[in-house]
Amino acid sequence: MQFGIFTVGDVTPDPTTGRAPTEHERIKAMVTLAQKAEEVGLDVFATGEHHNPPFVPSSPTTMLGWIAARTERLILSTSTTLITTNDPVKIAEDYAMLQHLADGRVDLMMGRGNTGPVYPWFGQDIRQGIPLAIENYALLHELWREDVVDWQGRFRTPLQGFTSTPRPLDGVPPFVWHGSIRSPEIAEQAAYYGDGFFANHIFWPKEHFQQLIGLYRERYAHYGHGTPEQAVVGLGGQLFVRPNSQDAVREFRPYFDNAPVYGHGPSLEEFTERTPLTVGSPQEAIEKTLTFRESFGDYQRQLFLMDHAGLPLKTVLEQLDILGEEILPVLRREFAAGRPADVPEGPTHAARVAAQRRRTAAST
């Protein structure tokens, strides 16, 4: 089981002071959080990709390359890479390059994003979002696995005898998660390729995501990749913790009430009841996170959103200390307890290289 954090990189005013960080401060804060994530024992750091204010992470590979040079074991990921508006050839080459620089500590999450205008900014039609996601990933998948590619599709110029460079490290491409909050077509796509499915269920009630994950697991087995229980699932979550639950609620409430994504809507109490958001003590965070397995089955990756809504860097660093010292050890122990032996661990480059070598040896 892998645990980590993801960031959307929003530049939001602190509602308690009225001050917003500069873009420079926010970018530097994100890389500080990545280094802190490794320090406290987390496994994964993931950054979003956005091309509009108030967000700053428009170049995930640049940021992750910087972090790779300053960390040793942290898996570097995205949340998400825009498969609809990025050229698959550029994704193939950029992330293979990052994979080499990070010695394999790279995977990525494919998604369509949540900003409609990004489509025309990059010359695409939002009405073609699902077909773009399907076709572009089919090309990316082939580019990483075939040394010479001939390709013709609907949405880009054909390729003839093309080789993307560099080739994936050790002949094994980065692991891919397909992220979706609403589209069964994306769950189907993840299942077809035997890739991971990430349900960032931080906004909608769990019943919706139970249906998506259930579909993915069923179709994963249908395509012959394993049993439904062996499908590779990742989940989102949100935490704000203090030693005393009342202190956590009192401190976080103004950030929640004014957050661009969910402020001025349901109350904090309603939101924590219906979604994965935990605002309380470390024990409450542990107890709620453990219910995710009851709802979705054994899974492989848990990422928490902790640095949004204008929370100051100092506060988020304190949150990561609590997560690493008081919450993470218990979650690791409890999620490991009773986990079936045939349920896979979270994907790593080393494990995937070893699996490929075993397959090669068995076929010769």
BAKOL-480911 format. One line per 3 residues: number of its first residue (from 0); their letters; for each residue x, y, z of N, C-alpha, C, CB. Coordinates in steps of 0.02 Angstrom, whole numbers. Each point is the difference from the previous one (the first is absolute). Glycine has a CB too. Layout:
NUM = a = X/Y/Z/X/Y/Z/X/Y/Z/X/Y/Z ~ ... $
END
This chain:
0 = mqf = 42/-60/0/-42/60/0/44/62/0/-92/-62/61 ~ 78/107/-108/39/62/-5/-42/58/25/64/-46/-98 ~ -31/90/134/-32/60/26/38/61/-24/-41/-62/102 $
3 = gif = 3/115/-117/33/61/-23/-46/59/2/73/-69/-71 ~ -49/123/42/-39/62/-5/-3/21/-73/32/35/117 ~ -86/1/-134/-3/32/-65/-20/73/8/-31/-110/-54 $
6 = tvg = 53/150/7/-14/71/3/-31/23/-66/94/17/81 ~ -140/30/-77/-27/30/-61/34/66/-15/-110/-56/22 ~ 151/81/25/39/60/-13/-40/64/-6/79/-73/-56 $
9 = dvt = -133/78/95/-41/61/-3/34/58/38/-103/-71/-8 ~ 96/130/-19/22/61/34/-62/33/28/102/15/-77 ~ -115/-27/141/-61/22/32/16/45/60/-58/-105/-38 $
12 = pdp = 23/161/46/12/42/59/-16/-37/64/-25/102/-68 ~ 65/-91/119/-14/-26/67/-58/40/28/122/-35/19 ~ -180/4/-6/-58/39/21/9/32/69/-71/-76/-68 $
15 = ttg = 119/53/107/10/29/67/45/61/-2/-14/-113/48 ~ 50/123/-104/44/58/-6/-13/41/-63/85/-63/63 ~ -118/33/-112/-13/34/-63/58/0/-48/-77/70/62 $
18 = rap = 133/-100/-42/60/1/-42/4/-64/-42/59/72/85 ~ -45/-63/-150/12/-57/-43/75/-5/-14/-115/12/-53 ~ 141/-73/50/71/-7/-18/12/22/-72/12/-94/83 $
21 = teh = 48/114/-98/17/13/-70/6/-68/-35/60/109/29 ~ -59/-107/-96/11/-62/-37/67/-31/19/-70/44/-94 ~ 121/-3/102/66/-25/19/-3/-35/67/54/93/-65 $
24 = eri = -87/-62/113/-6/-30/67/-38/-66/-3/4/114/51 ~ -56/-116/-91/-40/-61/-3/38/-57/-32/-103/70/-7 ~ 140/-55/-46/40/-52/-33/53/-26/48/-19/54/-112 $
27 = kam = 53/-9/146/51/-22/48/-31/-40/58/69/101/-30 ~ -129/-81/51/-34/-38/53/-15/-71/-22/-49/107/42 ~ 29/-116/-104/-17/-67/-24/61/-46/1/-88/50/-72 $
30 = vtl = 145/-25/52/59/-43/1/24/-11/72/33/41/-114 ~ -43/7/158/15/-10/71/-43/-56/28/32/120/11 ~ -96/-122/-31/-45/-53/25/21/-68/-26/-93/83/4 $
33 = aqk = 117/-86/-66/24/-64/-26/59/-26/41/-39/33/-114 ~ 86/10/129/57/-21/40/-22/-19/70/74/75/-67 ~ -122/-39/94/-26/-17/67/-36/-68/-2/-12/123/27 $
36 = aee = -23/-137/-82/-35/-64/-6/50/-58/6/-87/54/-73 ~ 144/-49/40/50/-53/7/27/-2/71/30/13/-120 ~ -19/44/150/28/3/68/-45/-36/50/55/108/-29 $
39 = vgl = -121/-100/23/-45/-30/50/-19/-71/-17/-43/114/23 ~ 70/-142/-79/-11/-70/-14/-54/-16/-50/39/-18/111 ~ -66/68/-146/-49/-14/-51/33/-30/-62/-71/95/43 $
42 = dvf = 31/-125/-85/26/-36/-59/-6/38/-65/-30/-103/58 ~ -18/149/-62/-18/30/-65/-12/75/9/-51/-109/-38 ~ 75/147/-12/-20/70/-7/-26/8/-71/86/41/85 $
45 = atg = -145/-10/-92/-31/9/-66/-22/72/-8/-39/-119/-1 ~ 50/146/-59/-20/68/-16/-51/0/-56/112/42/37 ~ -158/5/-33/-47/9/-54/31/36/-59/-91/3/84 $
48 = ehh = 52/3/-137/20/39/-58/-57/48/-17/74/-94/-44 ~ -58/158/46/-50/52/-16/34/53/-43/-64/-22/108 ~ 23/56/-148/26/51/-45/-39/65/7/37/-89/-80 $
51 = npp = -64/100/139/-40/60/11/6/22/73/-80/-34/-91 ~ 77/100/103/-4/23/69/-64/-27/32/65/105/-28 ~ -66/-118/93/52/17/49/49/-58/13/-82/77/52 $
54 = fvp = 96/-119/-101/43/-57/9/69/13/-32/-101/-77/2 ~ 153/45/26/67/12/-26/35/-60/-31/7/85/86 ~ -27/-147/-75/40/-57/-26/-14/-15/-74/1/-47/115 $
57 = ssp = 22/91/-160/-12/-10/-71/51/-47/-31/-50/113/-5 ~ 105/-128/40/53/-42/-28/21/-52/51/41/95/-72 ~ -81/-149/79/15/-50/52/69/-32/-6/-120/-21/4 $
60 = ttm = 144/8/-65/65/-33/-6/56/44/24/-44/-66/-96 ~ 37/132/86/52/46/26/3/-4/75/-17/76/-98 ~ -42/-72/131/-2/-2/72/24/-68/26/-95/82/-1 $
63 = lgw = 71/-136/-29/18/-66/25/74/-16/-12/-117/-37/-20 ~ 145/64/-34/72/-9/-11/40/34/54/-21/-7/-122 ~ 0/67/142/34/36/54/-4/-41/65/-27/111/-55 $
66 = iaa = -32/-137/68/-10/-39/62/40/-65/-3/-115/49/14 ~ 118/-80/-73/38/-63/-6/72/9/20/-76/-35/-92 ~ 105/93/75/70/12/16/12/10/74/13/50/-112 $
69 = rte = -66/-38/150/7/16/71/-34/-51/46/6/119/-33 ~ -27/-175/5/-28/-54/39/33/-66/-21/-110/62/11 ~ 98/-113/29/33/-64/-13/-47/-58/-12/91/41/69 $
72 = rli = -150/-40/-38/-43/-59/-7/-72/18/-17/73/-59/80 ~ -91/123/-78/-69/21/-12/-21/-15/-72/14/90/87 ~ -73/-122/-94/-29/-9/-67/-30/65/-22/-23/-123/22 $
75 = lst = 39/145/-82/-23/64/-27/-54/-13/-51/113/53/20 ~ -170/-20/-11/-58/-15/-42/-35/64/-20/-13/-112/56 ~ -40/105/-94/-42/56/-18/-71/-14/22/74/27/-98 $
78 = stt = -113/28/100/-69/-8/23/-44/57/-29/40/-57/107 ~ -43/65/-171/12/-48/-53/43/30/-56/-109/-56/29 ~ 128/13/-77/28/21/-64/-57/3/-50/113/-52/26 $
81 = lit = -118/108/-61/-57/10/-45/10/-38/-65/-20/113/50 ~ -10/-172/-54/8/-44/-58/-38/27/-60/15/-98/77 ~ -63/143/-65/-42/25/-54/33/58/-37/-99/-36/64 $
84 = tnd = 138/77/-31/26/61/-31/76/0/-6/-98/59/46 ~ 132/-107/-18/72/-9/-13/11/-48/-58/25/22/122 ~ 26/-10/-161/18/-45/-54/28/-65/30/24/97/-78 $
87 = pvk = -52/-155/61/26/-63/27/74/-10/-13/-113/-47/-16 ~ 138/71/-41/71/-7/-14/41/38/52/-24/-12/-123 ~ 2/72/141/36/40/49/-5/-32/70/-21/104/-68 $
90 = iae = -37/-131/85/-7/-35/64/48/-59/2/-121/34/9 ~ 123/-74/-62/44/-58/-2/72/19/11/-79/-56/-78 ~ 102/109/47/70/19/6/15/35/66/5/9/-124 $
93 = dya = -50/36/145/13/36/62/3/-46/61/-57/99/-50 ~ 9/-146/54/-2/-42/60/51/-57/-3/-121/29/11 ~ 141/-50/-71/55/-47/-4/65/34/22/-58/-61/-94 $
96 = mlq = 68/123/74/59/38/23/-1/7/75/3/62/-108 ~ -60/-43/136/-5/7/73/12/-67/34/-81/94/-15 ~ 56/-148/-14/11/-67/27/74/-16/6/-110/-36/-48 $
99 = hla = 150/53/-3/72/-11/3/32/43/53/-1/-29/-122 ~ -17/93/125/30/45/49/-15/-21/71/-9/92/-83 ~ -51/-119/94/-21/-20/68/14/-73/15/-87/87/-7 $
102 = dgr = 125/-121/-37/17/-71/11/-62/-43/10/108/35/50 ~ -161/-18/-89/-60/-42/1/-53/22/49/72/-91/-34 ~ -59/141/74/-49/21/52/-54/45/-30/90/-9/88 $
105 = vdl = -122/-14/-140/-49/41/-36/-59/-42/-21/92/75/-41 ~ -152/-51/54/-59/-23/-37/-44/60/-13/5/-115/54 ~ -60/106/-88/-42/57/-16/-72/-21/-5/95/54/-60 $
108 = mmg = -138/-4/71/-72/-10/-1/-28/38/-60/-5/-14/126 ~ -31/-21/-168/-30/31/-58/-70/26/18/65/-76/-76 ~ -81/136/52/-66/27/12/-18/54/-51/15/-26/121 $
111 = rgn = -77/48/-117/-24/51/-46/-1/69/30/-68/-87/-54 ~ 83/92/120/0/65/33/-70/24/15/106/26/-58 ~ -109/33/90/-65/27/19/-10/72/-25/3/-74/101 $
114 = tgp = 35/93/-153/-4/68/-26/-18/-3/-74/85/41/85 ~ -148/-26/-101/-23/-5/-69/40/41/-50/-111/-19/47 ~ 129/81/-32/35/41/-50/69/-26/-19/-61/95/45 $
117 = vyp = 89/-142/-7/66/-26/-18/-1/-34/-68/26/-15/122 ~ -83/-10/-143/-4/-35/-65/16/48/-57/-85/-79/48 ~ 49/134/-57/17/45/-55/69/32/7/-121/22/-15 $
120 = wfg = 144/-12/77/68/27/9/52/-44/-34/-36/53/109 ~ 23/-118/-110/47/-47/-30/-26/-30/-65/43/-25/114 ~ -91/60/-144/-22/-19/-67/-47/-59/-3/105/45/-39 $
123 = qdi = -141/-60/93/-44/-57/1/-72/20/15/96/-72/36 ~ -141/25/-45/-72/12/9/-23/-39/61/-18/18/-125 ~ -9/16/175/-20/-33/62/-53/-53/-13/26/104/64 $
126 = rqg = -64/-97/-117/-52/-50/-15/31/-67/-20/-77/92/-36 ~ 141/-91/22/36/-62/-18/42/-26/58/2/38/-119 ~ -18/-17/181/42/-17/57/12/-75/8/-43/102/54 $
129 = ipl = -10/-141/-54/8/-72/10/36/-33/-59/-104/0/69 ~ 84/13/-132/38/-28/-56/73/20/0/-105/0/-66 ~ 120/63/84/70/21/4/37/-40/52/-33/115/-35 $
132 = aie = 3/-124/93/33/-38/54/14/-72/-23/-57/71/87 ~ 11/-101/-121/8/-70/-22/53/-5/-54/-120/-23/29 ~ 115/66/-80/48/-5/-56/70/20/21/-93/23/-79 $
135 = nya = 99/32/116/67/24/19/36/-50/45/-42/117/-10 ~ 4/-149/55/34/-49/42/19/-63/-40/-63/44/100 ~ 22/-63/-147/18/-58/-42/67/13/-35/-122/-28/-17 $
138 = llh = 131/89/-7/64/17/-32/57/1/50/-63/67/-86 ~ 53/-36/143/52/2/52/20/-70/20/-44/110/41 ~ -4/-153/-30/14/-69/20/44/-34/-52/-110/-5/61 $
141 = elw = 96/16/-125/39/-31/-53/70/31/-4/-105/-24/-63 ~ 110/89/70/64/34/-4/50/-26/51/-59/101/-42 ~ 34/-119/101/44/-24/53/18/-74/-7/-52/85/74 $
144 = red = 16/-121/-117/11/-72/-5/26/-23/-67/-90/-12/83 ~ 86/54/-133/25/-17/-66/56/47/-19/-114/-44/-34 ~ 170/16/12/57/42/-19/-14/43/-61/75/-85/50 $
147 = vvd = -114/59/-97/-16/36/-61/-76/-1/-7/111/-30/-56 ~ -141/89/49/-73/6/0/-25/31/-65/2/11/125 ~ -50/-45/-155/-40/29/-55/-70/11/28/69/-59/-91 $
150 = wqg = -95/119/84/-63/16/34/-42/47/-43/55/-15/112 ~ -121/3/-111/-47/47/-31/-63/0/42/49/-18/-116 ~ -71/77/135/-61/7/40/-41/60/-23/59/-54/96 $
153 = rfr = -105/74/-54/-46/55/-17/28/69/19/-94/-79/15 ~ 135/82/37/13/64/32/71/28/-9/-85/-34/81 ~ 128/-1/-114/66/27/-12/27/-26/-66/21/8/125 $
156 = tpl = 33/23/-149/30/-22/-62/28/-70/8/27/119/-31 ~ -25/-158/-23/26/-68/4/74/-2/18/-85/-35/-84 ~ 106/-23/110/70/-13/13/23/-57/-46/-11/39/121 $
159 = qgf = 70/-32/-149/27/-52/-42/72/-15/22/-73/36/-97 ~ 85/-98/119/66/-20/21/29/42/55/17/-40/-113 ~ -60/60/161/22/46/54/23/-38/61/-81/86/-42 $
162 = tst = 135/-63/72/26/-27/63/5/56/51/64/-91/-61 ~ -100/85/117/5/51/52/64/-12/40/-127/12/6 ~ 159/41/14/62/-5/38/-3/46/61/64/-28/-105 $
165 = prp = -33/7/161/33/-65/9/-51/-56/7/98/58/54 ~ -74/-119/-63/-43/-58/13/-10/-8/75/39/-56/-106 ~ -94/26/128/-12/-8/72/58/-36/35/-123/-3/-23 $
168 = ldg = 135/22/84/55/-29/40/-11/-75/9/15/110/60 ~ 37/-149/-74/-2/-73/6/-53/-32/-44/41/12/117 ~ -64/25/-168/-52/-27/-43/-69/-3/32/89/-64/-54 $
171 = vpp = -98/97/111/-64/-3/36/-27/71/7/36/-104/64 ~ -91/121/-97/-27/68/4/-23/17/71/-35/-9/-119 ~ 27/74/133/-29/19/64/-70/-31/9/65/107/-4 $
174 = fvw = -81/-125/66/-67/-26/14/-50/56/-10/46/-85/82 ~ -104/68/-109/-52/49/-15/-62/-14/42/45/14/-116 ~ -70/39/148/-66/1/30/-46/40/-45/49/-10/118 $
177 = hgs = -111/-10/-122/-50/39/-36/-47/30/52/8/-74/-105 ~ -10/141/108/-40/33/51/-66/24/-28/104/33/58 ~ -157/-43/-20/-65/23/-21/-45/11/61/12/-61/-111 $
180 = irs = -54/111/107/-50/9/52/-71/-15/-24/75/86/51 ~ -83/-99/-116/-69/-10/-24/-7/-46/-60/-22/111/44 ~ 75/-130/-78/-7/-30/-67/13/-75/1/35/108/-49 $
183 = pei = -86/-149/37/11/-73/-4/46/-19/-58/-112/-17/51 ~ 114/59/-104/44/-16/-56/74/-1/21/-83/53/-77 ~ 101/-12/126/69/2/23/15/-60/45/-1/126/-7 $
186 = aeq = -48/-147/47/8/-62/38/9/-59/-47/-69/47/94 ~ 31/-48/-148/7/-53/-51/69/2/-32/-124/5/-21 ~ 148/54/5/66/8/-31/54/-27/46/-41/100/-63 $
189 = aay = 39/-82/127/50/-25/47/-2/-76/4/-10/106/66 ~ -50/-135/-66/-6/-72/4/26/-34/-63/-99/15/75 ~ 86/13/-132/21/-29/-63/76/-9/-3/-99/52/-57 $
192 = ygd = 135/-2/79/73/-3/-2/31/-34/61/-3/104/-69 ~ -37/-119/119/29/-27/61/37/52/40/9/-109/-56 ~ -26/173/46/31/54/37/-37/12/66/38/53/-108 $
195 = gff = -14/-4/146/-33/18/62/-58/48/-11/107/-18/59 ~ -155/19/-13/-56/46/-1/1/41/64/-69/-78/-73 ~ 70/144/66/3/44/59/-66/38/5/126/11/-10 $
198 = anh = -160/-19/66/-63/34/13/12/55/52/-67/-105/-28 ~ 71/166/5/11/56/45/-67/21/29/102/39/-65 ~ -125/-78/112/-69/6/24/-7/52/55/-18/-120/-30 $
201 = ifw = 49/178/20/0/50/54/-61/45/-1/123/-3/-2 ~ -163/1/-50/-58/44/-4/-67/-36/2/72/77/-64 ~ -76/-135/34/-64/-33/-7/-8/-55/51/-1/27/-122 $
204 = pke = -60/-46/139/-10/-55/47/31/-66/-24/-105/55/38 ~ 121/-98/9/37/-61/-17/-40/-47/-46/58/10/110 ~ -124/-8/-107/-40/-46/-41/15/7/-74/-89/3/87 $
207 = hfq = 100/58/-109/16/12/-70/66/-34/-18/-62/110/3 ~ 111/-104/40/66/-28/-15/1/-76/10/52/109/33 ~ -95/-134/10/-6/-73/5/-22/-29/-66/-27/10/122 $
210 = qli = -17/24/-157/-23/-24/-66/57/2/-51/-116/39/26 ~ 154/16/-28/55/6/-47/54/-53/13/-23/122/-10 ~ 42/-129/74/53/-48/16/-25/-71/-10/48/81/83 $
213 = gly = -110/-93/-67/-28/-66/-13/1/-18/-73/-72/14/99 ~ 54/34/-142/4/-11/-72/71/-15/-22/-99/75/-16 ~ 147/-35/40/70/-11/-18/23/-69/21/21/122/11 $
216 = rer = -36/-142/50/22/-66/23/-31/-56/-42/12/46/116 ~ -75/-40/-131/-34/-51/-40/31/-5/-70/-106/20/63 ~ 119/36/-95/27/0/-67/75/-19/-1/-84/88/-32 $
219 = yah = 120/-72/84/70/-22/7/3/-76/-3/27/102/70 ~ -71/-134/-35/-2/-73/-2/-24/-25/-69/-23/-3/124 ~ -26/38/-153/-26/-19/-66/56/-2/-52/-110/50/30 $
222 = ygh = 157/-3/-27/54/3/-49/58/-46/18/-34/116/-24 ~ 27/-155/76/48/-52/14/63/22/38/-42/-52/-100 ~ 37/108/136/59/24/36/5/-29/71/-8/104/-66 $
225 = gtp = -44/-136/89/0/-27/67/-71/-1/27/117/41/20 ~ -123/-54/44/-66/2/31/-20/73/13/19/-113/54 ~ -84/126/-42/-20/68/17/38/28/60/-113/-25/-47 $
228 = eqa = 128/-19/95/35/22/61/73/19/-14/-75/-73/66 ~ 102/51/-122/69/15/-17/8/63/-42/23/-121/5 ~ -78/153/-23/4/62/-38/34/54/43/-105/-30/-64 $
231 = vvg = 138/77/31/43/48/34/-38/66/9/104/-54/-48 ~ -122/70/110/-44/56/15/37/51/44/-101/-75/-8 ~ 92/138/-8/24/55/42/-58/44/20/112/-4/-57 $
234 = lgg = -107/35/116/-54/43/26/29/66/23/-66/-101/34 ~ 25/153/-40/16/65/29/-29/6/70/3/50/-114 ~ 17/2/148/-25/14/67/22/69/22/1/-122/28 $
237 = qlf = -28/148/26/18/65/27/4/-4/76/-54/58/-98 ~ 104/-25/125/9/0/73/16/70/25/41/-118/-5 ~ -68/134/63/26/55/41/-5/-23/72/-35/91/-84 $
240 = vrp = 92/-98/116/2/-32/66/37/44/51/-4/-113/-55 ~ -20/110/115/32/28/59/-9/-50/57/-20/121/-39 ~ 62/-117/90/-9/-47/56/-70/-2/28/119/18/27 $
243 = nsq = -152/40/-27/-67/6/25/-48/13/-58/42/43/112 ~ -95/-82/-116/-47/4/-56/-32/69/-5/-21/-121/11 ~ 1/150/45/-32/65/-1/47/54/-27/-71/-35/97 $
246 = dav = 135/29/-80/49/49/-26/7/-6/-75/61/-4/109 ~ -62/-58/-134/5/-10/-72/-59/32/-37/64/-107/21 ~ -124/96/5/-60/27/-32/2/76/2/-65/-102/32 $
249 = ref = 82/130/25/1/73/6/52/31/-46/-38/-12/119 ~ 96/-18/-124/53/28/-42/-15/-7/-74/81/-26/90 ~ -109/-31/-111/-10/-13/-71/-63/32/-28/60/-106/16 $
252 = rpy = -110/122/26/-64/23/-25/5/61/-47/-50/-43/105 ~ 87/95/-88/3/57/-47/31/-19/-67/8/76/97 ~ 38/-124/-98/29/-22/-64/-51/-38/-41/114/-5/53 $
255 = fdn = -152/-38/-19/-52/-38/-34/-54/47/-27/23/-99/74 ~ -46/144/-32/-57/43/-19/16/45/-59/-37/-3/117 ~ 101/20/-126/19/46/-54/38/-33/-57/4/88/86 $
258 = apv = 4/-154/-83/38/-34/-53/-35/8/-67/43/-83/85 ~ -5/98/-139/-32/8/-66/-38/-61/-23/90/79/-28 ~ -67/-139/47/-30/-60/-28/-63/-22/36/112/-34/-35 $
261 = ygh = -118/48/101/-61/-22/34/-25/50/51/37/-116/-18 ~ -8/174/21/-24/50/46/-70/26/-18/118/32/22 ~ -154/-8/28/-67/29/-10/-50/-52/-25/54/110/-24 $
264 = gps = -39/-173/37/-46/-54/-18/-22/-37/62/55/-11/-113 ~ -49/-57/112/-17/-39/60/43/21/59/-34/-95/-73 ~ 8/85/133/38/15/60/58/-48/7/-103/46/55 $
267 = lee = 151/-26/-14/57/-44/14/-23/-67/27/71/100/22 ~ -121/-99/21/-25/-62/30/-33/-44/-53/-16/59/109 ~ -23/-29/-153/-31/-39/-54/52/-30/-46/-102/73/6 $
270 = fte = 153/-34/-22/51/-23/-47/41/-57/29/5/115/-49 ~ 13/-110/113/39/-54/30/-42/-63/8/69/85/61 ~ -134/-78/-56/-43/-60/6/-6/-36/-66/-62/55/91 $
273 = rtp = 61/-19/-147/-15/-30/-65/62/-16/-42/-107/61/4 ~ 165/-33/13/60/-8/-41/58/-24/44/-39/91/-79 ~ 97/-104/50/57/-24/39/33/53/44/18/-80/-89 $
276 = ltv = -39/143/86/32/52/40/-4/-16/74/-27/84/-88 ~ 85/-84/122/3/-8/72/28/64/30/14/-125/-10 ~ -51/155/55/24/57/39/-9/-19/73/-30/86/-91 $
279 = gsp = 86/-102/124/-6/-24/68/67/-22/28/-116/-34/-24 ~ 114/-15/66/59/-26/33/35/-52/-44/-52/22/112 ~ 115/-39/-97/32/-55/-37/-40/-64/2/109/52/25 $
282 = qea = -138/-69/32/-38/-62/5/-61/2/-46/39/-15/117 ~ -72/72/-121/-57/5/-46/23/-8/-72/-58/75/81 ~ 116/-47/-98/26/-8/-68/15/-73/-15/48/115/6 $
285 = iek = -20/-150/42/15/-71/-9/-65/-39/-11/103/11/72 ~ -150/0/-29/-62/-39/-3/-37/12/-65/-9/7/124 ~ 6/55/-148/-36/13/-62/37/-29/-60/-49/104/51 $
288 = tlt = 115/-97/-52/38/-26/-57/-7/-76/-4/81/96/9 ~ -83/-129/47/-7/-72/0/-68/-23/-28/77/-5/98 ~ -127/49/-96/-65/-19/-28/3/-4/-77/-57/54/98 $
291 = fre = 109/-24/-128/3/-2/-73/6/-72/-25/54/114/0 ~ -17/-155/37/6/-70/-21/-68/-35/4/120/-1/39 ~ -160/18/11/-67/-29/5/-43/19/-60/9/3/125 $
294 = sfg = 1/58/-150/-42/24/-55/25/-23/-68/-28/98/69 ~ 95/-104/-78/28/-10/-67/42/-63/-6/-2/122/-13 ~ 12/-160/66/43/-58/-2/73/18/12/-80/-53/-79 $
297 = dyq = 123/3/81/72/13/8/24/39/-61/15/-105/69 ~ 26/155/-56/24/42/-54/74/15/10/-115/50/-15 ~ 144/-13/-32/73/4/-4/29/69/18/-7/-87/-86 $
300 = rql = -31/140/77/29/66/11/-52/47/30/78/-17/-97 ~ -56/52/150/-42/51/32/37/66/-1/-55/-87/74 ~ 26/137/-108/29/67/-3/-46/49/36/57/-27/-109 $
303 = flm = -27/71/148/-37/50/37/14/70/-29/4/-72/104 ~ -56/112/-109/6/71/-17/4/39/66/-64/-14/-111 ~ 118/52/120/10/33/65/21/73/-6/29/-110/46 $
306 = dha = -16/135/-106/31/66/-5/-41/49/-41/110/-55/10 ~ -175/52/-6/-43/41/-42/-35/53/41/-17/-97/-78 ~ -26/136/45/-46/46/33/34/56/38/-78/-94/9 $
309 = glp = 142/109/-25/34/55/33/36/-17/64/-84/70/-51 ~ 86/-135/68/36/-19/61/73/20/-5/-79/-96/17 ~ 106/129/34/71/21/-4/47/-60/3/-31/108/55 $
312 = lkt = 89/-99/-85/49/-55/-4/17/-27/69/46/51/-104 ~ -36/-8/152/17/-22/68/-52/-49/26/58/109/21 ~ -122/-93/-32/-53/-44/24/1/-67/-35/-69/101/25 $
315 = vle = 80/-101/-90/1/-63/-38/59/-43/21/-56/58/-97 ~ 113/-28/110/58/-38/24/-15/-31/68/77/76/-62 ~ -113/-41/104/-21/-29/65/-47/-59/-11/12/113/55 $
318 = qld = -57/-106/-104/-45/-55/-17/38/-62/-22/-87/84/-32 ~ 139/-73/-9/39/-57/-24/39/-33/57/9/55/-111 ~ 14/-17/159/32/-30/59/-48/-45/38/75/100/9 $
321 = ilg = -136/-77/0/-50/-41/36/-16/-62/-41/-48/103/54 ~ 40/-94/-120/-15/-57/-43/55/-52/4/-64/75/-77 ~ 127/-53/73/55/-48/1/12/-32/67/50/67/-88 $
324 = eei = -60/-30/142/17/-26/66/-57/-39/32/77/96/13 ~ -139/-74/-21/-55/-28/38/-50/-40/-41/14/94/76 ~ -20/-78/-140/-52/-32/-41/28/-54/-45/-63/107/3 $
327 = lpv = 117/-91/-38/27/-46/-49/20/-68/28/40/99/-60 ~ -5/-103/117/19/-67/25/-60/-44/14/101/51/49 ~ -155/-21/-23/-60/-39/15/-34/-23/-64/-15/63/108 $
330 = lrr = 10/-18/-156/-32/-18/-64/39/-56/-34/-43/116/-12 ~ 109/-112/12/39/-54/-32/-14/-67/34/90/83/-30 ~ -91/-82/95/-11/-63/37/-70/-28/-12/82/39/87 $
333 = efa = -132/5/-83/-69/-24/-6/-17/-21/-71/-30/76/94 ~ 55/-40/-144/-14/-20/-69/36/-65/-18/-16/121/-30 ~ 73/-133/61/36/-63/-13/-34/-59/32/106/65/-8 $
336 = agr = -139/-53/64/-33/-55/36/-58/-29/-41/33/54/110 ~ -30/-117/-122/-54/-33/-36/0/11/-75/-64/11/102 ~ 115/22/-128/2/11/-72/16/-67/-35/38/120/16 $
339 = pad = -81/-142/-63/13/-65/-33/67/0/-36/-123/-15/-14 ~ 155/-42/15/67/-6/-30/0/12/-75/30/-80/90 ~ -87/67/-124/-1/8/-72/-20/71/-22/-27/-121/-8 $
342 = vpe = 15/166/55/-14/69/-18/66/36/-9/-110/-1/64 ~ 122/32/-122/66/30/-12/14/60/44/-9/-40/-117 ~ 73/53/128/22/60/33/-3/58/-49/74/-65/78 $
345 = gpt = -62/125/-53/3/58/-44/56/-7/-51/-47/70/92 ~ 36/-46/-153/49/-11/-54/64/40/12/-94/-20/-79 ~ 151/-13/66/65/33/0/38/-22/-62/3/4/127 $
348 = haa = 45/36/-147/39/-17/-60/38/-65/10/10/121/-27 ~ 21/-129/85/40/-61/12/-43/-62/-4/76/66/73 ~ -136/-64/-43/-43/-59/-2/-24/-14/-70/-36/25/116 $
351 = rva = 24/25/-156/-25/-10/-68/56/-26/-45/-86/91/17 ~ 147/-68/-6/56/-27/-39/10/-74/16/55/114/-1 ~ -59/-131/66/8/-70/20/-55/-43/-30/54/36/106 $
354 = aqr = -116/-10/-108/-55/-38/-29/9/-11/-74/-76/46/87 ~ 101/5/-122/12/-8/-72/55/-52/-13/-35/119/-18 ~ 86/-119/59/53/-50/-9/-25/-70/13/84/86/33 $
357 = rrt = -129/-94/14/-29/-66/13/-42/-22/-60/-1/23/125 ~ -37/22/-154/-40/-17/-58/44/-19/-60/-91/77/40 ~ 145/-40/-48/46/-15/-55/32/-68/9/22/123/-15 $
360 = aas = 0/-138/77/31/-63/14/-49/-58/-10/76/57/81 ~ -139/-47/-62/-49/-53/-7/-18/-15/-72/-44/32/109 ~ 52/18/-153/-18/-10/-70/57/-26/-43/-81/90/14 $
363 = t = 141/-97/16/57/-24/-39/18/-71/18/42/117/-7 $
END
